[in-house]
Amino acid sequence: MLLVDRALREREAQGRPIRVGIVGAGFMSQGLTNQITHSTPAMRVVAVSNRGPERALDVLRYAGFEDARIVDTQAKLDGEVAVGRPAATADAMLLARSDFVDVVVDATGSVEFGAHAAMEAFKHGKDVVLLNAEIDATIGPMLQVYARKYGVILSACEGDEPGVQMNLYRWVKGLGLIPRVIGNIKGLQDPYRNPTTQKGFAERWGQNPAMVTSFADGSKISFEQAIVANATGFKVQSRGMSRGLEYRGDVTKIGELYDIDRLRELGGIVDYVVGTPLTKVYVLAEHSDPKQRHYLNLYKMGEGPLYSFFTPYHLVHFEVPNAIARVVLFRDEIAPPLGGPVVEVCAVAKRDLKAGEVLDNSGMYMTYGEAVNVEEMSARRYLPEGLVEGCKLKADIGKDAVITYDDVLLPPNRLADRLRAEQYRHFRGEAWLEDLLLAPA
């Protein structure tokens, strides 16, 4: 960030703002548009898309663009932007194709729609910043392959937990320590929450009940920790991580929860706990040099073997512009996968499900997601939580059972399914998922 602020001021002096197109017009998009407009130098929101374009228009007007208009063609969108007026549209592909957009921010939370938007952006030379943990955790490694093929960047964002954790992880490694746990903090964990139970909270804060549900039922944190795992090579100790383990003690002593020998054996883990109100994310690390351990003890870090580093907040849309600037100005990726998936997110039944039912989306009434190591995910053919929507059950599934590909009929011709099958073949040499997609229904 200390480089980003100066670089943005220099860009501002040159009169060359970074032109941002935002796909999605939800709560986060609204906050981000307002933040860029009023608090970020050398950056400008030039277009917002949403299936209901009136909502995109509302986002622009929330940020003060009272003269913004809805457009439906490339020429109209480009014409509006050319005269300094941001545009609202129902067609996200106009943003991806526009010569007046430098970077596309995906703030949708949709895996299938996001895949189409990202691929179109890549083809037109656009960097993509993801405020969409679901797509990153599900097919991020394969999308990264395509981004590099087209010479552009696909990146997670700052502000959201994966970016905050990766910033802390990189800083701790830079001090010469060996990270062993990268952790996230939740205030609530109940896998059976749904949009009805979360309606009051969502209305209070002007949020989408499904999005709020994905926080409460553990799906979102599973997606987030999968992103961090894929960017570091860390695994989970077991499916579901610590499954709502409560810790309300001193954050500097949170390392007492973990077996250092097991952490070393695994090479490091991603995890989460419920509680600890004084922090948001943490990294537990050890040091191999006894001389440095002496200094760490002097500096009030304790005697080890695990030293606790933490960040007490995540400010989401306030920090996303830093990620945009890092991508565009420095070609820096916030949480790039090292290669193929290390941890994925499987779909688990939120209630007893019956054959013939069609699954709703993540954050709804029928499933929740749990982080799981890719070896188990593949061997047991688990269905990804990011791809549950529209799948038709072929068999009854008991509450809290993991749903597999063998339990469902997939919706036809989804790009995200093809990309995930390609991801398994490209990184793992496995063709079973491609064979499944080619098999007759």
Buried (B, 14 or more C-beta within 10 A) or exposed (E): EEEBEEBBEEBBEEEEBBBBBBBBBBBBBBBBBBBBBEEBBBBBBBBBBBBEBEBBBBBBBBBEBEEBBBBEEBEBBBBBBEEEBBBBBBBBBBBBBBEBBBBBBBBBBBBBBBBBBBBBBBBBBBBBBBBBBBBBBBBBBBBBBBBEEBEBBBBBBBBBBBBBBBBBBBEBBEEEBBBBBBBBBBEBBBBEBBBEBBEEBBEEEEBBBBBBBBBBBBBBBBBBBBBBBBBBEBBBBBBBBBEBEEBEEEBBEBBEBBEBEEBEEBEBBBBBBBBBEEBBBBBBBBBEEEEEBEEBEEEEBBEBBBBBBBBEEBBBBBBBBBBBBBBBBEEBBBBBBEBBBBBBBBBBBBBEBEEEEBBBBBBBBBBBBBBBBBEBBBEBBBBBBBBBBBBBBEEBBEEBBBBBBEBBEBBEEBBBBBBBBBBBBBBBEBEBBBEBBEEEE
